[in-house]
Amino acid sequence: MKVIYEFNGDTASAMAVQAPQASFDFDRLASFVVSVDTIEDLTGLDFATALADDIETTLETAPEPACPIPGKEATHEATGFGSCGTKKTCNKMSSCDEAKYFLNVCGVSRLDANKDGIPCEAICN
């Protein structure tokens, strides 16, 4: 379970996630978003008590995330290839599997120069 608050000048937002402890497909993150109140009910904790009650209520009852849900730039640790955005060219790839990961998961389209679906032709023969 995670509860995230963001304060930026005069605006505030919140997001809560109740996800399995085991690894899961990061693209399914939105299906695990719940209200902050849900996490408070499950844990018995009261977050953001320093906020004015009306602001706290607005932030904590919203079932939709008020923060943007991270995309594929996030780390995909289970693969061992690190996070998207760290490698963008074929000469940085150590294997065909890694090149496929960065093409298909991270969307680094420059790895498939001829657009045939096979990244880094020199590595993936």
C-alpha positions in Angstrom: 0.0 0.0 0.0 1.2 3.5 -0.9 -0.3 6.9 -0.2 1.3 9.8 -2.1 0.5 13.5 -1.5 1.8 16.2 -3.8 1.9 19.9 -2.8 2.7 22.4 -5.4 2.2 26.0 -4.6 -1.5 26.5 -3.9 -2.6 23.0 -5.2 -2.5 19.7 -3.6 -3.3 16.2 -4.9 -3.2 12.7 -3.5 -3.1 9.1 -4.8 -3.4 5.8 -3.0 -2.5 2.3 -4.3 -3.4 -1.0 -2.9 -1.3 -3.5 -4.9 -0.1 -7.0 -4.3 3.3 -7.4 -2.6 4.4 -9.7 -5.4 5.5 -8.3 -8.7 2.8 -7.1 -11.1 2.6 -5.7 -14.6 3.2 -1.9 -14.1 0.8 -1.1 -16.9 -2.0 -2.4 -14.6 -1.2 0.2 -11.9 -4.4 2.1 -12.5 -6.4 -1.0 -11.5 -4.9 -0.9 -8.0 -5.7 2.8 -7.4 -8.1 3.3 -4.4 -9.1 6.3 -2.3 -6.8 7.4 0.6 -9.8 6.7 2.9 -9.6 3.1 1.8 -6.0 2.8 2.9 -6.8 4.7 6.1 -9.7 2.2 6.9 -7.4 -0.8 6.2 -4.5 0.5 8.3 -6.2 2.4 11.1 -3.9 5.4 10.3 -5.0 8.9 9.6 -2.9 10.7 7.0 -2.6 14.4 6.4 -4.0 15.4 9.8 -2.2 18.8 9.5 -4.4 19.8 6.5 -7.6 21.7 6.9 -10.5 19.2 7.2 -12.2 20.3 3.9 -9.0 19.9 2.0 -8.2 16.6 3.7 -11.7 15.3 2.9 -11.5 16.4 -0.8 -8.1 14.7 -1.3 -8.8 11.5 0.6 -12.3 10.6 -0.6 -11.5 10.8 -4.3 -11.4 7.3 -5.8 -9.6 8.5 -8.9 -5.9 9.5 -8.7 -5.3 13.2 -8.4 -1.7 12.6 -9.3 -0.6 11.3 -12.7 0.0 7.6 -12.8 3.6 6.9 -13.8 4.1 5.4 -17.2 6.6 3.1 -18.7 9.4 5.3 -17.6 9.2 3.6 -14.3 11.7 0.9 -13.3 10.9 -2.7 -14.4 13.2 -4.3 -11.9 12.0 -7.9 -12.6 13.7 -7.9 -16.0 17.1 -6.9 -14.7 17.4 -4.4 -17.6 16.9 -1.3 -15.4 14.5 1.5 -16.0 13.2 2.9 -19.2 15.0 6.0 -20.4 18.5 4.7 -19.4 19.4 3.2 -22.8 18.3 4.6 -26.2 20.8 3.2 -28.7 21.8 -0.3 -30.0 25.4 0.2 -28.9 24.2 0.4 -25.3 22.4 -3.0 -25.5 24.1 -6.1 -24.2 21.7 -8.7 -25.6 18.9 -9.1 -28.0 16.5 -9.7 -25.1 17.5 -6.3 -23.7 17.0 -4.6 -27.0 13.5 -6.2 -27.3 12.7 -5.0 -23.8 13.6 -1.4 -24.6 11.8 -1.6 -27.9 8.6 -3.3 -26.8 8.2 -2.2 -23.1 9.9 1.2 -23.2 8.9 2.2 -26.7 12.4 3.1 -27.9 11.4 2.9 -31.6 14.9 4.0 -32.9 16.1 0.5 -32.0 14.1 -0.8 -34.9 15.5 1.4 -37.7 13.8 -0.5 -40.6 10.5 -0.9 -38.7 10.4 -4.7 -39.2 9.8 -5.4 -35.5 13.3 -6.6 -34.8 15.5 -4.3 -32.8 19.2 -3.8 -33.2 19.7 -6.0 -36.3 23.4 -6.6 -35.5 22.6 -8.1 -32.1 19.2 -9.8 -33.0 20.2 -12.0 -36.0 
